[in-house]
Amino acid sequence: MPMTISMDDTLKREFTAVCKEIGLSPSTAINIFARAVVREQGIPFKLTSADTPSVRTQEEFDALCRNYYEHLSRELTQSYERMKAGHYVTREELEEHWTKAHPEAKSL
């Protein structure tokens, strides 16, 4: 389902440039963020006010984004290679493993 978001022109231009640098389209980057929000059930990083000393510089934030993308890309590539080699589990096997590992959680 399409979604429209609004952002100012400068932010859009800078966001698009960073996405291009790391090999993502802006749409893909937003989808990665949305999936992380759903997975974490919240914003996947600490939100702080601008005058708090723990706020990262733009360079640190950019590096964090690149590192996250590189990690995600490696994980996906490794998973794909394992799957091609025949190393995968069925949904039932995954659910059984999850239930044993997390008895307090609901099933998948």
Buried (B, 14 or more C-beta within 10 A) or exposed (E): EEEEEEEEEEEEEBBBEBBEEBEBEBEEBBEBBEEBEEEEEEEBEEEEEEEEEEEEEEEEEBEEBBEBBEEEEEEEEEEEEEEEEEEEEEEEEEEEEBEEEEEEEEEE
